[in-house]
Amino acid sequence: MLAKIGIHSLEELWESIPAELRLNRALNIPTAMSEIELTQHFSKLANRNRAAGEAVCFLGGGAYDHFIPSVVDAISGRSEFYTAYTPYQAEASQGTLQAVFEFQTLMAELSGMDVSNASMYEGGSSLAEAVLMAMSIAERRGEILIAESVHPEYLATLKTYLANLHCDVRVLPTPGGFLDPELLKKEINSNCIAVAIQSPNFFGHLEEVEAIAEIARQNKVISIQSFDPISLGILKRPGDYGVDIAVAEGQSLGTPLGYGGPYLGILTCRQEYVRKIPGRLVGQTTDRNGNRCWVLTLQTREQHIRRDKATSNICTNQGLYALRAAVYLSALGPKGLKETAELCLRKAHYAASQLTGISGVEMKFNRPFFKEFTVKVPGDVKSLLSTLQDDGYFAGLQTGRWYPELSDCLTVAVTEKRTRAEIDGLAGLLKSTLSANPSGKKQKA
């Protein structure tokens, strides 16, 4: 190989690197393993983890333990579909393009919006790209108002996106667990570009979406809602509220928890903003023989058009998970989605009633909620969760991890998979744990 590239030693390859920057010793890595040794090694590492299926899972915060019909794996696992890649050569990729087109149609119908793109990375990037889209619509820099009740990691993603774009992010407090429209009226001004909320929000509660969208409209500001796709089986759609851009984390639609990813981002908008939408749009047309076919209608990234006209460089992304979402929704249908949402709603409210029946446990916020809620518990929440985990329950999220002022709170998610026996089991275990150890802290052996 050295002779082929015209040098005599490896040292010649490093000549351009200053001597003081070179590593003058062997790399500190273990010796190579055989395939069987490597398999055994990683199996031991994997066995140190606990999968959601090994315990009763009440975790949420954007990643939910929903049931996935077997048809989702069966179809998405076919070799013709098994890629995340958005096809470049339309005439050779009609099946994949049709699947993406069906995904877009389903997302637009689900959200009540006019247009959906071909997918985004996940919920956080969807929200951030929606804000960039709002900036492009406004054709100026300015201020972004975002509710404190939006997922903190979505907010962190947004701040990363905007770090060098001279656009300020102002977080509006939500002491009652939701954004008060009256507060928004006071804070919104002519410098604002967009208002972003999440409903159901991080605490599980519903926002005053219609009022917020109307305030934004009156002030000529773009309204953005991050929504839970499953909730739209029974709740009003973003488009029906008058929202301009609606985004979501699509993990609930047929994607397993998978240690946090890869997931699926959803972005939909009003027809008038279609030229500003990031990513790609698949469209339906006819070929020269009059046959129905599918093409990439819009590809507004800088590789395809002038950089100053590009919307975003986001492109090839979560095609496989978009397919899974399309299969999931097609399998359930409107009736199945409604039933799933109703089960989540009823079971979550039953769980809330059981948990708040325990002495010292109470709802943190007096707000309507869908499948997730936040409760205040006595004692040390982190230790309490650890104790419950040892007994086979992933009891929820430590809310104070993101909100220090809520260090005594626990956010619980209840999907259609949870049974009455499991909910009663959690309540009974929590009651006995708090009775035996009110501080919640683990006792030393």
Buried (B, 14 or more C-beta within 10 A) or exposed (E): EEEEEEEEEEEEEEEEEEEEEEEEEEEEEEEEEEEEEEEEEEEEEEEEEEEBEEBBBBBBBBBBBBEBBEEBBEBBEEEEBEBBEBBEEBEEBBEBBBBBBBBBBBBBBBBBBBBBBBBBBBBBBBBBBBBBBBBBBBEEEBBBBBBBBBBBBBBEBBBEBBEEEEBBBEBBEBEBBBBBBEBBEEBBEEEBBBBBBBBBBBBBBBBBBBBBBBBBBEBEBBBBBBBBBBBBBBBBBBBBBBBBBBBBBBBBBBBBBEEEBBBBBBBBBBEEBBEBBBBBBBBEEEEEEEEEBBBBBBBBBBEEEEEEEBBBEBBBBBBBBBBBBBBBBBBBEEEBBBBBBEBBBEBBBBBBEBBBEBEBBEBBBEBBBBBBBBBBBBBBBBBBBBBBEEBBBBBBBBBBBBBEEBEBBBBBBBBBBBEEEBBEBBBEBBBEBBEEBEEBBBEEE
